[in-house]
Each structure stands twice: as C-alpha cells, then as structure tokens.
Amino acid sequence: MQFFDREKETAMLKEVRELSKENAQFTVLTGRRRVGKTWLVTHAYDPNNILYFFVGRKSETELCKGFVKEIEEKLNIPILGAPDKFAEIFEFLMKYSQTHTVTLFIDEFQDFLRINKSIFSDMQRIWDIYKENSKINLIVGGSIYSLISKIFKNNKEPLYGRQTRFMRIKPFRTSVIKEILHKFKPDYLPDDLLTMYMLTGGVAKYVSSLIDSKAFTSKAMIERAVVEDSPFITEGKNILLEEFGKDSSIYFSILSAIATGRNTRNEIETAVGKEVGGYLSKLEDEYNIITKYLPILTPNSQKNVHYVIDDMFFKFWFRFIHKYNYMLEIGKYDNLRRIIFRDYTTYSGNVLEHYFRQKLAEEKDITRIGNWWDRKGENEIDIIAENEIDRHLYFYEVKRQKENISIGDLKEKAEAFFSKNKIASKYDIHYAGLSLEDM
C-alpha cells in the first residue's frame, strides 16, 4: 500500500534533520505497535542515507555485528576491531558526528532493557560528553508505550530529559481511512468504511493488510480478518503479553469484561473477582487502551463512571477473537465468522458512535466532546459536543439507519440533561442526527 497522510509528522522529522546540522537532536518516536513509525521515518528520509538499527532479541554481541555492518555499508568507513558493546558503537558515532552529519534510527529501543540495562546509562554519559559539538540526528522508536515513558519520563532513569522532542504517532484520522478506501474502491458502501474502522481503528498495518489482500467490502474484510493466517487473530495476544508481562491474566480479564458490556467499576470487579482500581488507572494512563468516561458537562459525576476500550482493534479482538478463542483452537473459523456476521448490526452501531465522536473532534470547531447518561439509566444522549469559545452546544443521536433517528426524542433527552445541568442559557443549542449516510 502506498504512503498516506503524516504530512505534519514528515515535516517535523525533516525540520529536526535540518536542526541537527547545527545542534545534536534526540527525538523519541512512539506509538502503538503497527501504527507506522518505521514507515514514517523511511518516508521522511532516504533509507540509504540513514543508519537503521533494529533492536532484535539477540545477544548484545550479535546485535553489534549487525550495527557495525550497517555503519560500514552506509557510511563507507571501516570500524577497527569487533565491538561487542553498544556503548562502543554509540561513542564511535557521536565522535564521527562531530565532523559529519549522521541520522541514526534505533527501532524498538525499549528492548535494550532485555539485553543490557546499562546501555541507557552508557548512552546518557556519552550523549552528555559529545552532544555540544555533535551533528547527530538521533531518533529512537518504541512500540511499548509504558516502557518508553518509563525510560524518558521517569526522573530516576538515566535518559530522563535527554530527548529534544517526543513524538507520538497516532492511527489514521477518519478522513484518511475514507481516502484510502476510496482510492481502492471508489464505489464503497458506508458499511465498508465502518467495517474498516471497526477492524483497524486506523492502525496503518491493519489497514494495509486489508488493502493488500483486496478486501474492500465489509464481508470480505471480516472474512479476511478471521482466517488461520490472519494478523487479526494473533496480534492482540502478542502485543498485550509484551505490554502487561506477569500481570497479563488480570488485564485480559478486565478488558474482556469491558468488551462484553461491563462498563462500571463494580461490574468489572464482580466479573474479575478482585479490586481493580490500580489496573484500570494503568490501562488508561500508561497503556492508553481504555478511556474513563463521565457524563459530559455534569457536576458531581465522579460516581457515574463508565470504562470503554477506545482502541477499535482491541475492542473487536476482545469482543470476538479472545471471547471465542476456543472455537479457533479447533479450527472453527467459519463458525466465528458466522457469529460476527450475526452480531454485526448491533456491534457496529456502537462503533458508529465512536466513529462520529472521533470525526467530529477532528473536523468540527469544538472544545469538548462526549456523551451523557443519567444515573438511573433512563436517558442517554449519544454525543454532546461543546464549543465553549463561541458558546455552541450540539446534541446528536446516532443510528445506523437515518429513518430511525427521532429529533423529538433527542430534544426530550436534552431536557432531562438540562434539568440536571442548569447551563442552557449559556449556549446556542443545536440538534442533529447522524447515520451511515453521514460517514
């Protein structure tokens, strides 16, 4: 698949390279696995003019052999001896960059933790010695956000504060997903777009997997996702086991509960069988997989919290792949596809709400967006968007089919909202419906 979007990020990386010609630059590039970090770097720079070090699961000696080969081939200079410590190679490059501009990209940087933890303190020492006279453009990329944050944002870690930029790469915006699908299937249907969003959440690798296999329709996408060799089957478990480590079983239980509709803390704790407050905080703040939702613009709403999986890929994976893994273990992929097709209409309705919240946040001049529900569960509004600068408040009802939208019902729910939130006089109020037709 061709390269799409990322104009802002590409421009930023090119700017950093220009700055490195005068002063050493140290950029941290992070984002969830498969979001396209390496793809971005090789697009922004000529791959032949950068040093690419991939931190694989090898010994430090074996890694250094590969790094030396990369240096000799790309820079056309010999390295005397056979260094078996990364610190030796890094110091060589920092010295070399005092007289030559160098771009070095270290991919999966956090995996140095598994190989030799002292690498980070060695890098800190070498960086501090040589950076003033260096012309290096150092970029380190990492997929495990919790570890990258620990390495660079924990003041007890040696590389704390050494970075000059911290870039977080996010999945594609809704407009880009539409652009990609239109490029390959100009006559796509709304459900085709919704299914692509439902399965990928805009993560570049998953979008590419569907496009490269020519799965352009909703049916074809689901069929491609649920086959034996599909990345959609194994990715969820592989990624999360790396993130969660020894606590993975607890986190899997929590996410499974949320994916099947247990959204309050009490419901989650009942399903899991233990107190989960600390785990929920980490899932939100460190792993960025869930979001804690409060009824928007509602005072004293802390006790009315819902937890939602905001990563569409993991939302789908826990709802179907993980839940029905026992079927896959005996090769019943066709049965799981039948279940997904059976539940598609109901499940995709919830995904459609998420899609429009993201779309409105990306496109509309708003300062806050969310939804609202009362504590009794009698009234719920799908989307409320606020423009507090120009004092506009937008209420939206989301349905798959336009004919099922009732603005009258929406206004009644808004009255219930205003009865508990005395703010109507502060805004110009707007009501609208959103359906598949509006994607």
N, C-alpha and C positions, 0 to 999 in steps of 0.2 A: 504494500500500500504506500502511496506517495505521502510526503510530509504535509501535514495540515497545521494551521494555526501557529501559536507560540511566537508571534511577531514580537511581543513585548519582551519575552524571555530571551529570544535570539538577540535582540538589540542590546539587552543588558549584558549578555556574555561578550558581545563584540566590544562594547564600551569598556568592560573590565580588561579585555586583552589590550586595548589601547592604553589604559591607565598603567598596565604592568610594564610598559616600555619605559616608564619613569620611576614607578614605585612597585615593590612586590605586592601582589594581590593574592588573597587567600579566600576563595569562595566555597561555601558549603552548599551543596545542591542535594535537596532531599525531596521525598515524596513517596507515596506507597509504591510497592513493587509493581512493575509493569506499566507505570504511568508514562514512561518515555523519556527518562532522564538521559540515558546514554544516547538515544536517538537525537535528543535536543543538542547535546554537545557536538556530536558528529555532523549535525546540520549547521550549527553556528560556525564551526571551524572546519578547515580542510583536514580530514583524518590523517593525511600524510604529513601534516605539519604539527601534530601534537603527539606527545608521549601518552600512551594509554596503558595504565597498569590495572589489571583486574586482580583483586584480592580473592583468589580461589581458596578452596580448602586443601591446601598443601602445606608442607613444611616451609619455614621461612627460607631455608636454603634453596628449595625448589622454586619458590616464588622469585627469589633474587636472580636465578638463572634466566627466567623469562624476562624480568625487568632489564637485565643487562643486554640481552639480545635486542629488546625494543630500542634501547638507547643507541646501541651500535648501528642498527639498521636505519633509524630515523635521523639521528644526528651525524651519522657517518664518522664517528670517532671511536677509537678503541678504549676500553676500560682495562687498565692493568690489573692483573690478579683475578680472583674469582670471589668477589664479596659475598658473604653468606648472611650478612645482617642488613636489614633495610636501612638502618641509620647510615651506613657507609654510602649507600646509593643516594640517599636523600642529601647527604652533605656534599657529595660529588656534584649533584645537580645545582644545589644552592651556590656553590663556588663557581660552577660553569655559568650560571645565570648572571653573575656579576659583569660578565663581558658579552653575553649572548642572551637574547630574549628566548624564553622557553615557556611553552604551555604544557603542563603536566596534569592529566586527569587520572585520579585514583578512584576506581569504581568499587563499590561495596566496601567502602573504607572501614565500616564498623567491624568487619570480620577480622581485622588485625587483633581485636580483643581475644579471639580464639587462638591466634597464632603466637603472639608475644605482646603482652600488655605494656611492656616497657617501651614499645615503639612510640607511643604517644608522648611520653616524657622525653625521649630522644629527639623527636620532631620538634617539640617545644624549645629545647635547648638550641638545636641547630637553627631553627627559624629565628629565634631571638638574636643569635650571633650574626647572621648574614643578611637579614631582611632589609636593613637600611641601604645596602648597596646592590641589592638583587633586582633583577628584571624578570622575575618568575611570575607566571600566571598559574597559580596552583588551584585546582578545582578538586574537591573530594565529594564523591557521591555516595549516598547511603539509602537503602530501602527500609531499614528497620528504624522507624522514626524515634522510638523510645531510646534506642542506643545512641543515635546521632545527637539527640537532645542532651543525653547524659554527657557525652564526650565534649560538647561545645558550650552547654548552658549551665552545667554544674560547676560552681566556683571552686570545687575541690579537685577538679580534673585538670591535668597539665595543659591541655589545649583550650581551656576556658578563655574566651575573649580574644583568641588569636585570629579568628576569621575577620575578614573585612566586609564580607557580605554573607547573608544567609537567605538562600532562595528556596522556596518550597513550591514544587511543581504540582499542580492540581490536575484532575481529569478534565477532559474537554468540556467546554460550555455547551449548553443545549443547542445553540445556533451552529456550533461546529459539527455536532453529531448530525444535525439536519443537512449541513453542507456535504458531509462525507456520504451520507446515504443517497442524497440527490445526485451526487457525482456518478454513482454507480447504478442507481435505479431512479431515474427522473420521475417515473410514474408511481413512486412508492405510496402506500396507503398509510393513514395515521397509525394503525396498529403495527405496521412495520417499524416505524420510528419509535413507538412506545416500547416495543419488544427489544429493540437495540439498546435503548436506555435502561430498560429493566434488567437486561443481562450484563451490561458492561458498565453502567454508570459513567460512561465517557472515558474509561481507562483505555489508553491507546492500544495496548497489546491485545486486549479482548475485542476491541472494535476491529483491529487489523485481522484477527483470527476469523471473524465472521466474513469480512470483506474478501479476504484471500481465498476462502472456501466458497465464495459466491453465494453465501446465504443472505439474500437480500429481502426475503419476505419473513413475516412473523413465524409462519410454520417452519420454514427452512432454518431459521435461526435456532428455534427450540430443538429441532431435530439435530442440528449440528452441535449444540451445546451438550446434549445428552447422548453421547456415544462413547465407546470404550476409550478412544484415544483423545478425548476432548480435554483441553486445559481447564474447562469449567468444572470438571469432576474433581481433579486433584489439587487445583490451585489453592482453594480455601484452606484445606487442612495443612498443606505445606507451608503456606505463608504464616498462618496463625500459630503453628507449632514453634516456628522460629521466634515470633514475637513474644509468646506467652511462656515458653520454656516449661519449667516444672509445674506451674500453676495452670497449664492449658486445660485440664479437665474441668476446673471450676469455671474458667472463662467460657469454654464451649457450652457448659450447662446454662450459664447466664444468657448467652447470645441465642441459644436455642429457645429459651423461654420467651425472650423478647420477640423473636421471629415468629412465634406462634401466638402472639397477641397478649402476652402477659407483660403489660407496659408499666405498671406501678411497682414501686419497691416491694411492697407487701406481697404482691402476686409473684414477683421474681423470687423472693426469699422462700415463699411457700413451695415453689417449683424446685428450687435448688436445695432447700433444706438447711440453709445456714445464712448468717448475716453477710450481706454483700456490699455494704456501703463503700468500703475501700476499693473493691473491684470495679464498681460502677464508676467511681471517680477516675480510676486509671484508664478504663475503656474510653472515657470521654476526653480526658485531659492529655493522656500520654499516647494512647493508641489511635485516637480520633476515629473510632469505629461507630460509636453511638453518640447521640445528642440528647441532652436533657431538655425536654420541652415544658414550658409553663404556659398557662393561658395568657396570651399576649395582652399587654396594657392593663393587667388586672393586679391591683394591690393585694398584698397578703395572700399570694398564690403559691407559696413555697410548699404547702402540704398537698398541692394538687399537681404533682409532677408526673409526667409520662416519659419513659425512655424509649427511644426509637433507633434502630440501626439505619444510619444515614448513608452508608456505603451500599449502593444498589447491588453490586456484585455479591457482597457478603449477605445482604438481606435475602437475595434469591438463593444463595448457596445454603444458608441455614434453613430456609423455609422448605426447600425441596431436596437438595443433594444430601445434606447431612441428615435430615429427618428420615429420609427413605434409603439410607445407605445400605440397609440390609437387603434391599432389592438388588442394588448394584453388585453386592458381593456374590450373588448367584447369577449375575449376568442379565437381570431383567430390566434392561434399559428401555425396552418398548413399553413396559408397564409404567415406568416412571414418566415417560413422555405422555402417556395417556392421562396420568394424574395431573400433570402440568396443564395439558390442554383442557381438562375438566375444570380446573380451578382458575384458569387464566383470567376470565372476565372479572371475578371478584378480586383476585390478587392484583391485577393490573389497574384496577380502579384506585387502589391505594397508591400505587406507583405513580399514577397520573397526577395525584395531588402533589406528590413530591416534585415531579417534573415541573409543574406550574409554579410552585414556590421558588424553585431554582430559576426558572425562566424569567419570572417577574423580578426577582432580585438582580438578575443580570441586565435586564433591559429597561425596567421602569425606574423613574426617579423616586425611589423610596428610601427611607432611613431605617425601617424595621419591618420584619415580616414574620408571620407565624400563624397559628390557629388558636381557637378558643373553644372551651367547653366548660359547662358548669359542673359543680361537684356531684350533683345528683345524676348526671348523665342524660338529662332531659333535652338539653340544647347543645349543639355543636356547630361551629362555623369552620368550613374547610380552610379558608385563607383570609387573613386580615393583613392588609399592608398599610403602612403609615408613611406619610411624607410630613415630618414634623416641621420642616422648614417653611413649606408653603401651606401647611395645615390642611392636608387632604387625608381622608381615611377611606380605604377601599375594602369592600366586603365581596368575597367571591364564593360561589357554590360550584363545586367541581363534580361533573358526572361524565361518564363515558359518552352517553348519548345526549345531544342538545335538548331533545324533547322532554327529557326527564328533569330538566332544571326548572325550578319554581322561584322566581324572584320574590313572589309574595311570601313564600316560606322563609326565604333568606332574610327578608325585612322583619319578619316576626322574631327570628332568632337574634337579629341585631337589636331589637327592642329589649330582649332578655339580657343581652350584653350590656346595653346602656343602663338598664335598671340596676346593675351591679357596678357599673363604671360611669360615674357622672362626668363624662367628658364630651358628650355630643355637641355641645355649644362651641367647642374649641375647633371643630373641623368642618370642612365641606365633606359631605358624605356621598359615597358612590357605591352602586350595587351592580354586579355583573355575574354572568355565568360563564364557565369555561368547560369545553368538551373536547373530544378528539378533533373536532373540526378546527379548533383554535391552536393546535400544536405548531 
